[in-house]
């Protein structure tokens, strides 16, 4: 809906959109990159790749099983390694 024009009054000009000040300034668009900066970036990318790979390997390995608990008076590895009729030395007895 248009607004009615009053007699003897000039129509208001429609303002054109303007760019922000940082877009209107003229600055060089070139950037200097040193070789040392590129080497540091490459080192950082290798580090990130190693961390990602280790994370993937941990996920693929699955959950870690709970440690086995010793039963009272239970078996020791020496029991399985000794002959059946030989006595098993105990570290708690002299």
NORFEN-V511450 format. One record per pair of residues at least 24 apart in sequence whose ideal C-beta (glycine too) atoms are under 7 Angstrom apart, sorted by sequence separation. I is the first residue (numbers start at 1). GAP is how many residues later the second one is. D is the distance in Angstrom with one decimal. If there is no record, write none. Layout:
# NORFEN-V511450
I_GAP_D ; I_GAP_D
This chain:
# NORFEN-V511450
none
